[in-house]
Amino acid sequence: MEEYSMLCDAVSSFFRNAMELYCAGQDNGTAAANAIRSRGLRIWDDSVSYDTSEAYSFQQLLQLLKISKWNAPTLYLPMLLSATAGLQIAEIVRIHFDDIDLDNHCLDLPRTHKDYNGPRSNIVLSMENTKTVYLPDIIMNEIKNQEKRLNALQEQDAKFNPFRYLIWSQSGRQQQENFIKKPYERILSKCSFPAFPWRSFLKIRLTDIEIDELEDFLGYETSMNFGACEIPIDKHDLMNLTGTTYF
């Protein structure tokens, strides 16, 4: 990861110098650095031994995500964040929309004493007790959809007062960490493979090809396929569908 950071710094410096010398019409340093990061987003050191005990396989993860998307949509985005970005549920419920940089596909979070299970190339730790997490397209598109749902809920219910958390409670405030318990148990009951605790998602290491396959199998809404995988946004529909009080 250090090599990627040094390369990104060099690219940014190159574009700044080019602008100063009138060799470039605009500073594309941020876009270029982000492209470099995204190419190395899911690459890790094969020489390092990782703890893969109680880790779901790719096919098992795909099945869990499919079931979650249609039967427990409140868990879909948290599961994606844990499995592909290595975020703990305690971190996920604290994410605010203001923490997310939509242009650069990343979010900034405070560091914890135990950030993740093993080194991950999508996470950059800073000296200021913060970390930057780079996110794949499938998550960024779902984050944008989540913001649309939040705005729609506010329009439908004047009493709903969102505090703009990415994962919100019925009142619009920060969700509790244990909100995953019952819907996760319900998802696992539909699967024939062994059930692992939620923290097992942090042990998953997906390749670029597997990330692309997730996007192909699960889909995400774009200007071309908007609505193809629509999740209901009415809070009462979601409460009835999931049996939770998430909205």
N, C-alpha and C positions, 0 to 999 in steps of 0.2 A: 504493500500500500504506500510505503514511503516513496518508492520509485514513481508511482502514479502521481503523487502530490508534487514531487519535484518536476516531473514532466509538465504537469498542468501549470505550475508557476512559471516555467520557462516559456510556455506557449502564451500565457497572459502577458508576460514581459515583452515578448516578440511583437505582439499586436500593439501594445502601448508605444513601443519605440517606433513602429511603422507609422503610427498616427502622428507622432511628433515630427517625424522626418517627411511627412506628407507622401508616404509610400502606400498608404491605405486610406480608403474613403471612410471607413468606419471601424470601430473596435469590435472585432468578432472574437476576442479572447475568451469571454465567458462561454459562448456557444461552443468554441473549439475545445475548451477544457472540459465542458460537460460531455461532449461527444467521446473524449478520451476516457472519462470516468465510466460512462455507460458501457463502453466496450469491455472494460475490466470489471464491471459491476459484480459479476457472479463468479469470478475466478479466485481460486484459493490455492495455497501452496500444497501440492500433492505429497511433498516430503514430510509434512506434518501429520501426526496421527490424531484423528478426531474421535471423540466419544460418540459412536453411532448406536449404542445400546438404547433400546426403547425409542428408536427413531422410525417414523413411518416411511415406507418406500414411496417412490414417485406415484405409482399407480394407486396406492392407498390414500395418499394426500389428494390426488385428483378426485377420488370417490368422495372423500370427506368434504371437499370444496363444492362438488356438485350437489351433494345432499344439503349442505349449508345454504347454498345460493337459493334453492327453491323451497326448503322446508324450515330453515332457521336463518333468514337473511340478516338478522342482527349480528350473527357471528361471522358472516362471510368476509367482511373487510378486516376485522381483527385477526382472523385465521390467515388471511393473505399476508398481513403485516408481520405476523409471527413467523410464518413459514418461509417467506421470501426475503424479508428484511431483517429477521433476527431480533424482533422487538418483544420485550416482556409485556404481559398484559397490564402490569402496573404502569408501564410507560405509555401504552396505547391509550388508556383511558384519560391520560393527562394531556394528550395532543390537542392543541387548539389550532383552528384554521390559520391563525396568524403565524404559527410555527412552520408553515409549509410554504416553500418556494416553488410555485407551479412552473415557472419558467426554467428553473435549473433542476427540477425533479429531485428535490431533497427537502429534508426537514431538520430542524435544529432542536436538540433535546438536552436537558441537564444530564450529566454523567451520574451513574450510580456506582456503588461499590462493586457490583458484579454486572457488568454491562451486557455480556452475552456469553454463550458457550463456545469458546474458542475464537480465534481471530477471524474476522470477516472483512472482505475487501470492499464492501459497500458502506462501511462505517469508518469515519475519520474522527479520532479523539483529539481534542484540543487541550492546550495547557490551561484554559480558563474554565475547567470543569464542565465543558459542554461537548457534545458530539454531533457530527453531521452525518445523516443517514441518506444515502442515495437510493432512489426508488425506481423500480422498473415501470414500464408503460402501463401494465395491467393494474398496478396499484394507483398510479396517477390518474388514470381514467375513472377508477372507482371512487377516488377522493373527490373528483369533480362532480360525479353523480351524487355522492353523499351530500355535498353542499347544495345541490339542486333540491334534494329531498328536505333538507333543513329549511330552505327558503320556502318550499311549498307548504310545509307544516305551519310555518308562521303565517302564511297567507290564509290557510284554511281555518286556523284557530287563533283568534285575537288574544286569547288568554295564554297561549303558548309563548314563553319568553326565552328564546334560545340564548345561551351564553357562548355559543359558537365553539363548542367542543366537537371534535371529529366524531366521537362516540358519546352520545348524550343520553341522559335519563328521561323519564316521562315528563319531568318538570323542565327539561332543557339544561339542567346542570350536569356536572361531571358524573359519569356513570361509576358505580361501584365495581371493584375488581371481581367480585364473585358473581356478577351478572351472567358470566359464561357458564356457570355450573350446570343448571338444569337443561338449557338447550344443547350443551355439549354432550351431556349424558344421553339425550334423546337422539342426537346424531349417531353416537357410537352404537346405540341399540339397533340401528339399521344396518350395521356393518358386521361381516363375518370374521374379520381379522381381529387380533388382540387389541385391546384398548390401552392407550398410553395416556399419561397425564398431559395437560395442555403444554407444560414446559418442554415436552418432547419436540414441539414444532421448532424450537430454537436449534435443535441438532441437525435439522435438515439442511443439506447443501445441494442446491439445484444448479445445474449447468445452464448455459445460455440456451441450448436446444430444448431443455425441459421447460424453461420459462416460456419460450415460444410455443411449446406444445400446450402449456396451460392456457395461454391466450387463445390458441386455436380451439381448444375443447370448451373453455368456459365462456369465451367471447367477452367483449366489453363494448360499451356504447360509443360510437363515433358518429360523425356527420353522415357516414355511409350506412351504418346499421343501427341507428338509434331506435331503441324500443325493442330490439330483437331479444334482449335478455332483461326486459324491464322487471324491476322489483317494485311491488306496491309501496306507495309513499304515504298513504293515509294511515295515521297512527292506529286507528281502531282496527283496520284490516290487518295490520302487522301484529297487533296484540292478539287477535283471534288466530292468526296463522301460526305464531310462534309460541303462544301460551305464556308469554312473558310480559313484563311491564316496562320494556325497554323504551317505548315511546309513550 
